[in-house]
């Protein structure tokens, strides 16, 4: 009486030891899977700052902690260059630019002052930014320079 063995099992038994181990691991992952709990544990263990460990509110809006974290990313003074390109993609002009962002209301809203050094004089813009929980997005209106 003969025993019928699957071709996959025969292949695993006849393969090199390292291949056997890799194929068995692959087979286990395929059978057992990596469910949501395993993925959450993996995110926590990797220290991924973008891992979703903070809960949103019940209506899907960001929590106060998440809003503070997002708004704080642009705090400080940034210096760079404004580049103006033509339709062909070639640079037509470049101007120094400074951007300073501070809290208007700590953790809730910021104010950003942008200054571009143009040949005809400085161009100054002021923006405020806050998160509207009802609309579930950030608002960034421009306001006149004080």
DSSP file (Angstrom, degrees, kcal/mol; ACC not computed):
  #  RESIDUE AA STRUCTURE BP1 BP2  ACC     N-H-->O    O-->H-N    N-H-->O    O-->H-N    TCO  KAPPA ALPHA  PHI   PSI    X-CA   Y-CA   Z-CA
    1    1 A X              0   0    0      0, 0.0     2,-0.2     0, 0.0     0, 0.0   0.000 360.0 360.0 360.0 128.3    0.0    0.0    0.0
    2    2 A X        -     0   0    0      1,-0.0     2,-0.5     0, 0.0     0, 0.0  -0.583 360.0-133.6 -97.1 156.2    1.4    3.3   -1.1
    3    3 A X        -     0   0    0     -2,-0.2     2,-0.5     2,-0.0    -1,-0.0  -0.915  17.9-138.3-106.8 130.9    1.3    6.7    0.5
    4    4 A X        -     0   0    0     -2,-0.5     2,-0.4     0, 0.0     0, 0.0  -0.792  21.5-169.2 -92.6 125.8    0.4    9.7   -1.6
    5    5 A X        -     0   0    0     -2,-0.5    -2,-0.0     2,-0.0     5,-0.0  -0.933  25.1-112.3-118.7 136.7    2.5   12.8   -0.9
    6    6 A X     >  -     0   0    0     -2,-0.4     4,-2.2     1,-0.1     3,-0.2  -0.330  23.6-123.1 -63.1 144.0    1.9   16.3   -2.3
    7    7 A X  H  > S+     0   0    0      1,-0.2     4,-2.5     2,-0.2     5,-0.2   0.846 112.6  56.6 -57.6 -34.2    4.5   17.6   -4.8
    8    8 A X  H  > S+     0   0    0      2,-0.2     4,-2.5     1,-0.2    -1,-0.2   0.920 106.9  47.7 -63.8 -43.4    5.0   20.6   -2.5
    9    9 A X  H  > S+     0   0    0      2,-0.2     4,-2.3     1,-0.2    -2,-0.2   0.916 111.9  50.4 -64.4 -42.3    5.9   18.4    0.4
   10   10 A X  H  X S+     0   0    0     -4,-2.2     4,-1.7     1,-0.2    -2,-0.2   0.921 110.9  49.2 -60.2 -43.8    8.3   16.4   -1.8
   11   11 A X  H  X S+     0   0    0     -4,-2.5     4,-1.1     1,-0.2    -2,-0.2   0.922 110.8  49.8 -61.7 -44.8    9.9   19.5   -3.0
   12   12 A X  H  < S+     0   0    0     -4,-2.5     3,-0.4     1,-0.2    -1,-0.2   0.892 111.6  48.7 -61.7 -39.9   10.4   20.8    0.6
   13   13 A X  H  < S+     0   0    0     -4,-2.3    -1,-0.2     1,-0.2    -2,-0.2   0.794 115.0  44.2 -71.4 -27.8   11.9   17.5    1.7
   14   14 A X  H  < S+     0   0    0     -4,-1.7    -1,-0.2    -5,-0.2    -2,-0.2   0.553  96.2  97.4 -93.8  -9.3   14.3   17.4   -1.2
   15   15 A X  S  < S-     0   0    0     -4,-1.1    -3,-0.0    -3,-0.4     5,-0.0  -0.232  87.2 -83.8 -78.1 166.7   15.4   21.1   -1.1
   16   16 A X     >  -     0   0    0      1,-0.1     4,-2.5     4,-0.0     5,-0.2  -0.324  45.8-108.5 -62.3 152.7   18.5   22.6    0.6
   17   17 A X  H  > S+     0   0    0      1,-0.2     4,-2.3     2,-0.2     5,-0.2   0.873 118.2  49.8 -55.8 -41.8   18.1   23.2    4.3
   18   18 A X  H  > S+     0   0    0      1,-0.2     4,-2.3     2,-0.2    -1,-0.2   0.902 111.5  48.8 -66.6 -38.8   18.0   27.0    4.0
   19   19 A X  H  > S+     0   0    0      2,-0.2     4,-2.9     1,-0.2     5,-0.3   0.898 108.8  54.6 -65.2 -40.3   15.4   26.8    1.3
   20   20 A X  H  X S+     0   0    0     -4,-2.5     4,-2.5     1,-0.2    -2,-0.2   0.945 109.8  46.4 -57.8 -47.9   13.3   24.4    3.5
   21   21 A X  H  X S+     0   0    0     -4,-2.3     4,-2.4     1,-0.2    -2,-0.2   0.926 113.9  47.7 -62.0 -45.0   13.3   26.9    6.3
   22   22 A X  H  X S+     0   0    0     -4,-2.3     4,-2.5     1,-0.2    -1,-0.2   0.914 113.2  47.6 -63.2 -43.3   12.4   29.8    4.1
   23   23 A X  H  X S+     0   0    0     -4,-2.9     4,-2.6     2,-0.2    -1,-0.2   0.888 111.2  50.8 -66.7 -38.6    9.6   27.9    2.4
   24   24 A X  H  X S+     0   0    0     -4,-2.5     4,-2.6    -5,-0.3    -2,-0.2   0.926 111.5  48.2 -64.7 -43.3    8.2   26.7    5.7
   25   25 A X  H  X S+     0   0    0     -4,-2.4     4,-2.5     2,-0.2    -2,-0.2   0.928 112.7  48.6 -60.9 -44.3    8.2   30.3    7.1
   26   26 A X  H  X S+     0   0    0     -4,-2.5     4,-2.2     1,-0.2    -2,-0.2   0.900 111.1  50.4 -61.9 -41.5    6.5   31.5    3.9
   27   27 A X  H  X S+     0   0    0     -4,-2.6     4,-2.2     2,-0.2    -1,-0.2   0.900 110.1  50.2 -63.0 -42.4    3.9   28.7    4.2
   28   28 A X  H  X>S+     0   0    0     -4,-2.6     4,-3.4     2,-0.2     5,-0.7   0.919 110.6  48.6 -63.5 -43.8    3.2   29.6    7.8
   29   29 A X  H  X5S+     0   0    0     -4,-2.5     4,-1.4     1,-0.2    -1,-0.2   0.906 112.5  49.7 -62.9 -39.9    2.8   33.3    7.0
   30   30 A X  H  <5S+     0   0    0     -4,-2.2    -1,-0.2    -5,-0.2    -2,-0.2   0.873 119.4  36.4 -65.6 -37.2    0.4   32.4    4.2
   31   31 A X  H  <5S+     0   0    0     -4,-2.2    -2,-0.2    -5,-0.1    -3,-0.2   0.931 129.5  30.3 -81.8 -49.2   -1.6   30.0    6.4
   32   32 A X  H  <5S-     0   0    0     -4,-3.4    -3,-0.2    -5,-0.2    -2,-0.2   0.893  96.3-165.7 -80.1 -41.7   -1.6   31.9    9.7
   33   33 A X     << -     0   0    0     -4,-1.4     2,-0.5    -5,-0.7    -3,-0.1  -0.139  30.0 -84.2  83.8 178.2   -1.4   35.4    8.2
   34   34 A X        -     0   0    0     -4,-0.1    -1,-0.1     4,-0.0     5,-0.0  -0.826  52.9-167.0-126.5  87.7   -0.5   38.7    9.8
   35   35 A X     >  -     0   0    0     -2,-0.5     4,-2.2    -3,-0.1     5,-0.2   0.023  39.2 -87.6 -71.7-180.0   -3.8   40.0   11.3
   36   36 A X  H  > S+     0   0    0      1,-0.2     4,-2.5     2,-0.2     5,-0.2   0.852 126.7  53.7 -60.3 -36.7   -4.5   43.5   12.5
   37   37 A X  H  > S+     0   0    0      1,-0.2     4,-2.3     2,-0.2    -1,-0.2   0.911 110.0  47.3 -65.4 -40.6   -3.2   42.7   16.0
   38   38 A X  H  > S+     0   0    0      2,-0.2     4,-2.2     1,-0.2    -2,-0.2   0.898 112.4  49.7 -66.9 -39.7    0.1   41.5   14.6
   39   39 A X  H  X S+     0   0    0     -4,-2.2     4,-2.5     2,-0.2    -2,-0.2   0.899 110.4  50.2 -65.7 -40.7    0.3   44.6   12.4
   40   40 A X  H  X S+     0   0    0     -4,-2.5     4,-2.2     2,-0.2    -2,-0.2   0.920 111.2  48.6 -63.6 -43.1   -0.4   46.9   15.4
   41   41 A X  H  X S+     0   0    0     -4,-2.3     4,-2.3     1,-0.2    -1,-0.2   0.889 110.5  51.7 -63.0 -39.1    2.3   45.2   17.4
   42   42 A X  H  X S+     0   0    0     -4,-2.2     4,-2.0     2,-0.2    -2,-0.2   0.922 109.1  49.7 -64.0 -44.1    4.7   45.5   14.6
   43   43 A X  H  X>S+     0   0    0     -4,-2.5     5,-1.1     1,-0.2     4,-0.8   0.903 112.7  47.8 -60.0 -42.2    4.0   49.3   14.2
   44   44 A X  H  <5S+     0   0    0     -4,-2.2     3,-0.4     1,-0.2    -1,-0.2   0.882 112.7  48.6 -67.2 -38.3    4.6   49.7   18.0
   45   45 A X  H  <5S+     0   0    0     -4,-2.3    -1,-0.2     1,-0.2    -2,-0.2   0.808 107.6  53.7 -73.9 -30.2    7.8   47.7   18.0
   46   46 A X  H  <5S-     0   0    0     -4,-2.0    -1,-0.2    -5,-0.2    -2,-0.2   0.664 101.5-131.2 -78.8 -14.9    9.3   49.6   15.0
   47   47 A X  T  <5 +     0   0    0     -4,-0.8     2,-0.4    -3,-0.4    -3,-0.2   0.762  38.3 177.5  70.5  23.5    8.8   52.9   16.6
   48   48 A X    > < -     0   0    0     -5,-1.1     3,-1.6     1,-0.2    -1,-0.2  -0.470  23.8-153.2 -63.5 116.8    7.2   54.2   13.4
   49   49 A X  T 3  S+     0   0    0     -2,-0.4    -1,-0.2     1,-0.3     4,-0.1   0.724  95.2  54.1 -66.8 -18.4    6.2   57.8   14.2
   50   50 A X  T 3  S+     0   0    0      2,-0.1    -1,-0.3    -7,-0.1    -2,-0.1   0.465  79.1 119.7 -92.7  -1.5    3.5   57.5   11.6
   51   51 A X  S <  S-     0   0    0     -3,-1.6     2,-1.9    -8,-0.2     3,-0.3  -0.396  75.7-115.4 -63.9 141.2    2.0   54.4   13.1
   52   52 A X        +     0   0    0      1,-0.2    -1,-0.1    -2,-0.1    -2,-0.1  -0.516  66.2 135.4 -83.9  77.1   -1.6   55.0   14.1
   53   53 A X        +     0   0    0     -2,-1.9     2,-0.4    -4,-0.1    -1,-0.2   0.564  52.9  80.0 -97.2 -11.4   -1.4   54.7   17.8
   54   54 A X  S    S-     0   0    0     -3,-0.3     2,-0.3     9,-0.0     9,-0.0  -0.807  79.4-130.1 -98.2 136.9   -3.5   57.7   18.6
   55   55 A X        -     0   0    0     -2,-0.4    11,-0.2     1,-0.1     8,-0.2  -0.600  13.5-137.2 -85.7 143.3   -7.3   57.4   18.3
   56   56 A X        -     0   0    0     -2,-0.3     6,-0.2     1,-0.2     5,-0.1  -0.378  38.2 -84.5 -83.5 174.0   -9.4   59.9   16.4
   57   57 A X    >   -     0   0    0      4,-2.8     3,-1.7    -2,-0.1    -1,-0.2  -0.230  46.5 -97.0 -73.2 171.8  -12.6   61.2   17.8
   58   58 A X  T 3  S+     0   0    0      1,-0.3    -1,-0.1     2,-0.1    -2,-0.1   0.761 124.1  52.1 -65.0 -25.0  -15.8   59.2   17.4
   59   59 A X  T 3  S-     0   0    0      2,-0.1    -1,-0.3     3,-0.1     3,-0.1   0.364 122.7-101.4 -93.6   7.2  -16.9   61.2   14.3
   60   60 A X  S <  S+     0   0    0     -3,-1.7    -2,-0.1     1,-0.3     3,-0.1   0.339  79.2 133.3  94.0  -6.8  -13.6   60.7   12.5
   61   61 A X        -     0   0    0      1,-0.1    -4,-2.8    -5,-0.1    -1,-0.3  -0.342  65.2 -92.6 -72.8 159.2  -12.1   64.1   13.3
   62   62 A X        -     0   0    0     -6,-0.2    -1,-0.1     1,-0.1    -6,-0.1  -0.383  40.5-115.9 -69.0 149.6   -8.5   64.4   14.6
   63   63 A X     >  -     0   0    0     -8,-0.2     4,-2.3     1,-0.1     5,-0.2  -0.366  28.6-105.5 -77.4 165.7   -8.0   64.4   18.4
   64   64 A X  H  > S+     0   0    0      1,-0.2     4,-2.4     2,-0.2     5,-0.2   0.887 122.7  54.0 -58.6 -39.3   -6.5   67.5   20.1
   65   65 A X  H  > S+     0   0    0      1,-0.2     4,-2.1     2,-0.2    -1,-0.2   0.902 108.7  47.9 -63.0 -42.4   -3.2   65.6   20.5
   66   66 A X  H  > S+     0   0    0      2,-0.2     4,-2.4     1,-0.2    -1,-0.2   0.899 110.6  51.5 -66.3 -40.6   -3.1   64.9   16.7
   67   67 A X  H  X S+     0   0    0     -4,-2.3     4,-2.8     2,-0.2     5,-0.3   0.933 110.5  48.7 -61.5 -46.4   -3.9   68.5   15.8
   68   68 A X  H  X S+     0   0    0     -4,-2.4     4,-2.0     1,-0.2    -1,-0.2   0.916 111.2  50.5 -59.5 -44.3   -1.1   69.8   18.1
   69   69 A X  H  < S+     0   0    0     -4,-2.1     4,-0.5     2,-0.2    -1,-0.2   0.909 113.7  44.5 -61.8 -43.9    1.4   67.3   16.6
   70   70 A X  H >< S+     0   0    0     -4,-2.4     3,-1.1     1,-0.2     4,-0.3   0.940 114.7  46.9 -67.9 -48.4    0.5   68.3   13.0
   71   71 A X  H >< S+     0   0    0     -4,-2.8     3,-1.0     1,-0.2    -1,-0.2   0.830 105.9  60.1 -65.6 -31.4    0.6   72.1   13.6
   72   72 A X  G >< S+     0   0    0     -4,-2.0     3,-1.1    -5,-0.3    -1,-0.2   0.647  84.2  81.2 -72.9 -13.7    3.9   71.9   15.5
   73   73 A X  G <  S+     0   0    0     -3,-1.1    -1,-0.2    -4,-0.5    -2,-0.1   0.780  95.8  42.1 -64.4 -27.0    5.7   70.5   12.6
   74   74 A X  G <  S+     0   0    0     -3,-1.0    27,-0.3    -4,-0.3    -1,-0.2   0.374  83.4 127.3-102.1   4.0    6.2   73.9   10.9
   75   75 A X    <   +     0   0    0     -3,-1.1     2,-0.2    -4,-0.2    27,-0.2  -0.327  53.0  37.9 -62.6 142.3    7.1   75.9   14.0
   76   76 A X  E    S-A  101   0A   0     25,-2.4    25,-2.8     2,-0.0     2,-0.5  -0.693  95.9 -50.0 118.1-169.2   10.2   77.9   13.7
   77   77 A X  E     -A  100   0A   0     -2,-0.2     2,-0.4    23,-0.2    23,-0.2  -0.928  47.2-172.2-113.7 130.0   12.1   80.0   11.2
   78   78 A X  E     -A   99   0A   0     21,-3.5    21,-3.1    -2,-0.5     2,-0.4  -0.968   3.9-165.2-123.7 135.7   12.7   78.6    7.7
   79   79 A X  E     +A   98   0A   0     -2,-0.4     2,-0.2    19,-0.2    19,-0.2  -0.956  28.0 125.0-120.9 140.7   14.9   80.2    5.0
   80   80 A X  E     -A   97   0A   0     17,-2.7    17,-2.5    -2,-0.4     2,-0.4  -0.812  51.0 -79.8-163.6-156.5   14.9   79.2    1.4
   81   81 A X  E     -A   96   0A   0     15,-0.2     2,-0.5    -2,-0.2    15,-0.2  -0.994  22.0-140.7-133.3 132.7   14.5   80.3   -2.2
   82   82 A X  E     -A   95   0A   0     13,-3.5    13,-2.4    -2,-0.4     2,-0.5  -0.827  24.3-161.9 -88.2 127.8   11.4   81.1   -4.2
   83   83 A X  E     -A   94   0A   0     -2,-0.5     2,-0.5    11,-0.2    11,-0.2  -0.953   6.6-160.4-116.0 127.0   11.9   79.8   -7.8
   84   84 A X  E     -A   93   0A   0      9,-2.9     8,-3.3    -2,-0.5     9,-1.6  -0.932  13.7-170.4-108.2 123.2    9.7   81.0  -10.7
   85   85 A X  E     -A   91   0A   0     -2,-0.5     6,-0.2     6,-0.3     2,-0.1  -0.846  15.8-129.2-114.4 149.3    9.8   78.8  -13.8
   86   86 A X    >   -     0   0    0      4,-2.4     3,-2.2    -2,-0.3    -1,-0.0  -0.273  42.1 -88.5 -83.0 176.6    8.4   79.3  -17.2
   87   87 A X  T 3  S+     0   0    0      1,-0.3    -1,-0.1     2,-0.1    -2,-0.0   0.754 128.5  58.9 -58.4 -24.7    6.1   76.9  -19.1
   88   88 A X  T 3  S-     0   0    0      2,-0.1    -1,-0.3     1,-0.0     3,-0.1   0.506 117.7-112.9 -83.9  -3.5    9.2   75.2  -20.5
   89   89 A X  S <  S+     0   0    0     -3,-2.2     2,-0.2     1,-0.3    -2,-0.1   0.401  72.0 136.6  89.3  -2.9   10.3   74.4  -17.0
   90   90 A X        -     0   0    0      1,-0.1    -4,-2.4    -5,-0.0     2,-0.3  -0.564  63.0-106.4 -80.9 142.4   13.4   76.7  -17.1
   91   91 A X  E     +A   85   0A   0     -2,-0.2    -6,-0.3    -6,-0.2     3,-0.1  -0.510  36.1 177.6 -69.5 125.8   14.1   78.9  -14.1
   92   92 A X  E     -     0   0A   0     -8,-3.3     2,-0.3     1,-0.4    -7,-0.2   0.784  64.6 -10.6 -96.7 -36.8   13.2   82.5  -14.9
   93   93 A X  E     -A   84   0A   0     -9,-1.6    -9,-2.9     2,-0.0    -1,-0.4  -0.992  52.6-152.4-160.7 158.5   14.1   84.0  -11.5
   94   94 A X  E     -A   83   0A   0     -2,-0.3     2,-0.3   -11,-0.2   -11,-0.2  -0.997  13.3-175.7-136.1 140.4   15.0   83.2   -7.9
   95   95 A X  E     -A   82   0A   0    -13,-2.4   -13,-3.5    -2,-0.4    23,-0.1  -0.994  31.1-107.7-136.9 142.2   14.3   85.2   -4.7
   96   96 A X  E     -A   81   0A   0     21,-0.4    21,-2.4    -2,-0.3     2,-0.4  -0.384  38.6-166.2 -64.5 146.3   15.3   84.7   -1.1
   97   97 A X  E     -AB  80 116A   0    -17,-2.5   -17,-2.7    19,-0.2     2,-0.4  -0.997  12.2-166.3-139.1 139.9   12.4   83.7    1.2
   98   98 A X  E     -AB  79 115A   0     17,-2.5    17,-2.8    -2,-0.4     2,-0.4  -0.989   4.2-172.3-126.2 137.4   11.9   83.6    4.9
   99   99 A X  E     -AB  78 114A   0    -21,-3.1   -21,-3.5    -2,-0.4     2,-0.5  -0.992   1.2-175.2-131.8 125.3    9.0   81.8    6.7
  100  100 A X  E     -AB  77 113A   0     13,-2.3    13,-2.7    -2,-0.4     2,-0.5  -0.982   3.6-170.1-123.7 125.0    8.4   82.1   10.5
  101  101 A X  E     +AB  76 112A   0    -25,-2.8   -25,-2.4    -2,-0.5     2,-0.3  -0.958  11.0 166.9-119.4 130.2    5.7   80.1   12.2
  102  102 A X  E     - B   0 111A   0      9,-2.3     9,-2.7    -2,-0.5     2,-0.3  -0.885  40.9 -90.8-132.4 163.6    4.6   80.7   15.8
  103  103 A X  E     - B   0 110A   0     -2,-0.3     7,-0.3     7,-0.2     3,-0.2  -0.585  26.7-176.9 -73.2 134.0    1.6   79.6   18.0
  104  104 A X  E    S+     0   0A   0      5,-2.6     2,-0.4     1,-0.4     6,-0.2   0.829  92.6   5.7 -86.5 -52.1   -1.4   81.9   18.0
  105  105 A X  E >> S- B   0 109A   0      4,-1.3     3,-3.0     0, 0.0     4,-2.2  -0.957 101.8-109.1-130.5 111.6   -3.1   79.6   20.5
  106  106 A X  T 34 S+     0   0    0     -2,-0.4     4,-0.1     1,-0.3   -38,-0.1  -0.089  98.4   1.8 -50.0 125.8   -0.7   76.9   21.7
  107  107 A X  T 34 S+     0   0    0    -39,-0.1    -1,-0.3     2,-0.1   -36,-0.1   0.341 131.0  59.8  82.4  -6.4   -1.8   73.5   20.3
  108  108 A X  T <4 S+     0   0    0     -3,-3.0    23,-0.7     1,-0.4     2,-0.3   0.721 106.1   8.2-123.4 -35.9   -4.7   74.9   18.4
  109  109 A X  E  <  -BC 105 130A   0     -4,-2.2    -5,-2.6    21,-0.2    -4,-1.3  -0.998  53.7-158.3-153.0 151.2   -3.6   77.5   15.8
  110  110 A X  E     -BC 103 129A   0     19,-2.3    19,-2.3    -2,-0.3     2,-0.4  -0.857   9.9-143.8-125.9 161.6   -0.5   79.0   14.2
  111  111 A X  E     -BC 102 128A   0     -9,-2.7    -9,-2.3    -2,-0.3     2,-0.5  -0.998  14.2-163.7-125.1 131.4    0.5   82.1   12.4
  112  112 A X  E     -BC 101 127A   0     15,-3.3    15,-2.7    -2,-0.4     2,-0.5  -0.967   2.6-163.4-118.9 125.9    3.0   82.0    9.5
  113  113 A X  E     -BC 100 126A   0    -13,-2.7   -13,-2.3    -2,-0.5     2,-0.5  -0.940   9.3-167.8-108.7 122.4    4.7   85.2    8.2
  114  114 A X  E     -BC  99 125A   0     11,-3.0    11,-2.7    -2,-0.5     2,-0.5  -0.926   4.4-173.1-113.1 131.0    6.3   84.8    4.8
  115  115 A X  E     -BC  98 124A   0    -17,-2.8   -17,-2.5    -2,-0.5     2,-0.5  -0.987   2.4-170.1-126.2 123.8    8.7   87.4    3.4
  116  116 A X  E     -BC  97 123A   0      7,-2.6     7,-2.6    -2,-0.5     2,-1.3  -0.951  20.3-138.4-111.0 130.8   10.0   87.2   -0.2
  117  117 A X  E     + C   0 122A   0    -21,-2.4   -21,-0.4    -2,-0.5     5,-0.2  -0.716  34.3 176.7 -90.1  91.1   12.8   89.6   -1.2
  118  118 A X  E >   - C   0 121A   0     -2,-1.3     3,-1.7     3,-1.0   -23,-0.0  -0.563  42.9-112.8 -93.4 158.5   11.7   90.7   -4.7
  119  119 A X  T 3  S+     0   0    0      1,-0.3     3,-0.1    -2,-0.2    -1,-0.1   0.860 119.3  51.0 -58.0 -35.9   13.5   93.3   -6.9
  120  120 A X  T 3  S-     0   0    0      1,-0.3    -1,-0.3     3,-0.0     2,-0.2   0.408 130.2 -74.2 -83.4   3.7   10.5   95.7   -6.5
  121  121 A X  E <   -C  118   0A   0     -3,-1.7    -3,-1.0     2,-0.0    -1,-0.3  -0.532  68.7 -41.3 125.5 168.3   10.6   95.3   -2.7
  122  122 A X  E     -C  117   0A   0     -5,-0.2     2,-0.5    -2,-0.2    -5,-0.2  -0.398  44.8-151.4 -67.8 137.1    9.7   92.8    0.0
  123  123 A X  E     -C  116   0A   0     -7,-2.6    -7,-2.6    -2,-0.1     2,-0.5  -0.960  16.1-167.8-107.8 122.8    6.4   90.9   -0.3
  124  124 A X  E     +C  115   0A   0     -2,-0.5     2,-0.3    -9,-0.2    21,-0.3  -0.944   8.2 178.5-118.5 130.9    5.0   90.0    3.0
  125  125 A X  E     -C  114   0A   0    -11,-2.7   -11,-3.0    -2,-0.5     2,-0.4  -0.944  11.4-158.1-127.1 148.1    2.2   87.5    3.6
  126  126 A X  E     -CD 113 143A   0     17,-0.9    17,-3.1    -2,-0.3     2,-0.4  -0.996  11.5-178.5-129.6 131.1    0.6   86.3    6.8
  127  127 A X  E     -CD 112 142A   0    -15,-2.7   -15,-3.3    -2,-0.4     2,-0.4  -0.957  12.4-155.4-125.5 144.5   -1.4   83.1    7.1
  128  128 A X  E     -C  111   0A   0     13,-1.9     2,-0.4    -2,-0.4    13,-0.4  -0.902  12.6-164.0-112.3 151.0   -3.2   81.5   10.1
  129  129 A X  E     +C  110   0A   0    -19,-2.3   -19,-2.3    -2,-0.4     2,-0.3  -0.996  18.3 149.4-139.2 131.8   -3.8   77.8   10.3
  130  130 A X  E     -CE 109 139A   0      9,-1.6     9,-3.3    -2,-0.4     2,-0.5  -0.959  41.9-108.3-150.8 167.2   -6.2   75.8   12.5
  131  131 A X  E     - E   0 138A   0    -23,-0.7     2,-0.7    -2,-0.3     7,-0.2  -0.879  20.1-151.4-105.1 126.5   -8.1   72.6   12.4
  132  132 A X  E  >> - E   0 137A   0      5,-2.2     4,-1.7    -2,-0.5     5,-1.2  -0.862   4.1-164.0 -97.5 111.2  -11.9   72.7   12.0
  133  133 A X  T  45S+     0   0    0     -2,-0.7    -1,-0.2     1,-0.2     5,-0.0   0.818  87.4  54.0 -67.2 -30.7  -13.3   69.5   13.6
  134  134 A X  T  45S+     0   0    0      1,-0.2    -1,-0.2     3,-0.1    -2,-0.0   0.929 118.2  34.0 -68.8 -44.0  -16.7   69.9   12.0
  135  135 A X  T  45S-     0   0    0      2,-0.2    -2,-0.2   -74,-0.0    -1,-0.2   0.633 103.0-137.2 -84.1 -14.4  -15.3   70.1    8.5
  136  136 A X  T  <5 +     0   0    0     -4,-1.7     2,-0.3     1,-0.2    -3,-0.2   0.856  67.9  87.4  58.4  41.4  -12.5   67.7    9.4
  137  137 A X  E   <S-E  132   0A   0     -5,-1.2    -5,-2.2   -75,-0.0     2,-0.2  -0.984  80.7 -94.8-157.5 163.4   -9.7   69.6    7.7
  138  138 A X  E     -E  131   0A   0     -2,-0.3     2,-0.4    -7,-0.2    -7,-0.3  -0.527  31.3-144.7 -80.7 145.6   -7.2   72.4    8.3
  139  139 A X  E     -E  130   0A   0     -9,-3.3    -9,-1.6    -2,-0.2     2,-0.2  -0.916  16.3-179.2-110.6 137.4   -8.1   76.0    7.3
  140  140 A X        +     0   0    0     -2,-0.4   -11,-0.2   -11,-0.2     2,-0.2  -0.567  10.1 173.4-137.2  70.5   -5.3   78.3    6.0
  141  141 A X        -     0   0    0    -13,-0.4   -13,-1.9    -2,-0.2     2,-0.4  -0.501  28.4-127.4 -79.9 150.1   -6.7   81.7    5.2
  142  142 A X  E     -D  127   0A   0    -15,-0.2     2,-0.3    -2,-0.2   -15,-0.2  -0.750  27.1-168.8 -90.9 142.1   -4.4   84.6    4.3
  143  143 A X  E     -D  126   0A   0    -17,-3.1   -17,-0.9    -2,-0.4     3,-0.1  -0.919  30.7 -86.7-128.6 159.4   -4.8   87.8    6.2
  144  144 A X        -     0   0    0     -2,-0.3     2,-0.2     1,-0.1   -19,-0.1  -0.265  51.8 -97.4 -62.5 148.4   -3.4   91.3    5.6
  145  145 A X              0   0    0    -21,-0.3    -1,-0.1     1,-0.1   -32,-0.0  -0.460 360.0 360.0 -64.8 133.8    0.0   92.1    7.0
  146  146 A X              0   0    0     -2,-0.2    -1,-0.1    -3,-0.1    -2,-0.1   0.476 360.0 360.0 -71.5 360.0   -0.3   93.8   10.4
